[in-house]
Amino acid sequence: MSSSTRASKRQKPNDADKTFQLIYWPSIPGRGEHIRLAFEATGTPYTDVSNKTDAGVNAVLSQISDKNSGDEHNPPPLAPPVLKHGDDVTISQTPNILLYLGPKLGLVPDVNEDPVGLYHVNALTLTALDGLSNEPHDVHHPIASSAYYEDQKPEAAKKAEDYRNVRLPKFLEYFERVLAGPASQGGEYLYGGKLSYADLVLFQTLDGLSFAFPKRVGKLRGSGKYEKVFALYERVKGLDKVKAYLESDRRLEYSMGIYRHYPELDEEGE
């Protein structure tokens, strides 16, 4: 078979003809919320099966089933969120999905103008997800994610104290420094003076933390040490398309997902 024939067989449909489908657990914002915000902030049409309970559960289970071996171009995902783009692309992992969507939705710098900008945005996103999403989850599940919070409350209390007093301020200080740095280009957004998916992720993580640790986040915000970070939070929240989304029934409420409010874990700290 000639190389031209192989290329013809692997030719993909035009992106404009392909639809986006987000597959995630129903009833919680979770890690799928970062993907929703990317679509909502850019006015990009997408299907969100998690807002249809039965369809959402079944869609997730079929993706993560041990019977799913993927196909010749797409390995099976371990866990949601999963993004389907048309019939030929199925990818998973929140930052990986955002890395894929960024150029398509205009949420990263133009590669012709800034060849490495995409990777800076990705690094900022990974940092926010590490310290402001994964670590808060581990606060209420410090021993085992498969065990109930009630079975690890003493350990959770110790983890929460360290997170409130050490880890959370560390990450807020970092993003304050990023916004004060020259690569931010003005301090309104994290990189390049324009909205990127890293800003949407930082907004969402801060919003979740405000639900999980309202006292601690309120005290840190009131300290005045992180004015640029919380100004970015309000800036993203006030974007027309984001504001409309947050006020719609598409925005799922926090409950028992990554961000959980246990009053005993939310002391004001030092």
N, C-alpha and C positions, 0 to 999 in steps of 0.2 A: 504494500500500500504506500502510495507516495505521500510526502509530507503535506501537500496541498489537500489530498483526500482526508488525511487525519484531521487537519485544521477544519475542514468543512464539517466533518462529523461532530466536532466539539464546539462548533459555533454556537454561541449563546444568544438568546433573544435580547433585543434592545432593552436597557433598564427601564425605559419609559413605559414599556408594555408589561412590566412585571409588578405584581402587587406585594406589599409587605404584610406579613402576618406575625404577630407577637404571641408566643405561647408561654404562659406562666400560670402559676397557681391562682385560683380565684380568691377574692375577699381580702387580700392584703396587697399593699403597694409593693413591698419587698424589693428585690433587685431588678424586677421588671420595670419599676417606676422610672429608672434612668432612661430606659429605652422609650417609654411613653413620652417623657418630657422632650426628648430629641424630636420625636414626630410632632408633638403638639406645638413646640416653640417655633417650628418651621412650617407649620400648616400642612404637613405631609399626610396624605390619606394612608390609613393602616387599619388592619383588623386586629382587635384585641379579644382573643377568645376567653380570657380570664374574667371578663365582665359577663360571661354567660356560664353560670356555675357548672352545669353538667358537661357542657362542651369543653370548658376549660380543664376540668379534671381529667376527662378522657383524653384530651389532646396531649396533656403533660405525660400521663401514664403511658401513652403509646410511644412517646419519644424516649422515655427513660426505661422502658421495658427491657429486660434481659433478652428478649426475643428480637429486639431491634438491632440489626448489625450495620445500619446505614446503607449507603450505596457506593458506587464506584468512585464518586467524587466527594462524598460527605460521610465522615465517620459518625457513629451515634453519639449524642450528647450524654454526659453524666447526669446533668441536672439542668433545670430551667434557670434563667430565661433562655428560650430558643427563638431564633429569628428565621423565618422562611421568606425568601425573596424569590418570587416566582416558583417554578417547579424544579429549579436546578441548584439552588443555594439553600443550605440549612446549616446555620452556625450557632454556637453557644458561647457562654461566658460573657458577662456584662461588658467588661472593657473591650473584649474582642469584637462584640457586636457594635459597640460605639466606634471602634477603630474602622470598622467596615462602613458604617453609616456616615461618619464624619465628612468625607469628601463628597458623598452623594447628596447630603443635606446642607452643605455649605457651613458646617460647624467646625471646620479646621481651615487654616490658611491655604491659599492656592499653592500647590506644590511648585508651580513655575516661579512664584514670587518668593517663596520661603520653603526650600526643599526639606528642611528638618522640622518645620513647625508642627506637623502632624505628630511627631514623636514627643515634642515638648508637651503638647496637649495631652497625649496619652500618659506621659509620666505624671503630670499633675493629677489626672484622673485616677491612676493607680494609687497615688499617695492618699488621695481623699478616700477612696474605697478601703484602703488598708486601715487607716487610723480612725475614720469617722463612720465606717459601716461595719467592717469585719470585727474590729475590736469592741464596739458597743454590743454586737451580738454575743461575743464571748463573755461579756460581763454577766449576762443572765444564764449562760451555759458554759461556765469555766472548766468543767471537768469533762462533760460529754454532751454533745448536741442531741444525742438520742435519749438522754435522761431528762426528766422533768426538772424545772427550776426548783420546785419544792424539795427535791432530793439533793440539792447542792447549794442551799441558801447560805451556809456559813462561808463557803468558798466564794460565792457570788458577792457577798458583802465585802470581802477583802479585795476582790478584783475591782469592784465598783469604786472603792476608795482610791485605789491607785489610778484608775481611769479618770475619775473626776479631778484629782489633784495633780497628776503628772502627765498622763498621756493626752488628754483632751487639750489642756493648755499648750502642750508641745506642738500639736498639729495646728491649732489656731495661730500660734506665733509664726509657724512656718508660712502659712498662707497670707498672713499679714505682711510678712517680709517679701513674699512673691509680688503682692499687689503694690508694694512700695518700690519694687525694683524696676530697672529700665526695660526689661523684656515685657512687662505689663503694658507699657506705653500709655501711661496715664492713670493707672490705678482703678479704673472702672471695671475692667475684666482681667482675668488671670494672665492672658497672653495676647500680645499683638494688638491691643486696643479694641478688640471685637469679641462678641459673644462666641464662645466655643462650647463644645459638649462638656469640657471640664468645668465651666461655670455652672452648667445645669446640674452636674453631679455634686458640686460643692453646695449648691442651693439645697438639693434634696437631702443630702446628709445632715446639713444644719437643721433643716426642717424636722427630720426624724429625731435628731438629738434633742430638739426643743420639746418634742412630745415625750421622749423617754426620760430626760433629765431637766424638767422645766426650771427647777430652782437653781441648779448649778449653771445651766446655760444662761439664765437670767442674770446671775451674779457676774459671770464672765463678761457678758455683753455690757452690763452696767459699769464694769471697771474702766471702760474707755480704752483698754489696751488693744482692742481688735476692731476698731472703728471701720477700717476698710473692708474687713471680712463681712461684717454685718451690713455694711452699706451695699456690698455686692449682693448679699442675700435679698435685701429689699429691692434692689434694682431688677434682679431676675424675676422676683415675685410680681413686680409691677409691669413687666412686659405684657403688652396687650393679649397676645395669644396664650401666654402662660397664665395670666390672670383669669382669662375666660375658662381655661381648662380647670384651674383650681376651684372655680366656682361651679363647675359642672358635675353631673353625676358620674362622669368617667373617672374622676379622682376618687380613689378608694381610701377609706379611713384606716388609720393605724389601729392595730389590734394586737395580735399575737405573732407578729412577724419579726423582722430584724430589730425594730425599735419597739420596746415594750416598757410601759411605765409601771414600775414597782416603787411605790413611795419610799420604802425602806432603803432603796439603793440610791435615792436622790437627795442626799444631804447637801447642804450648800458648800461644804468644803472650806478650805483655808482662804 
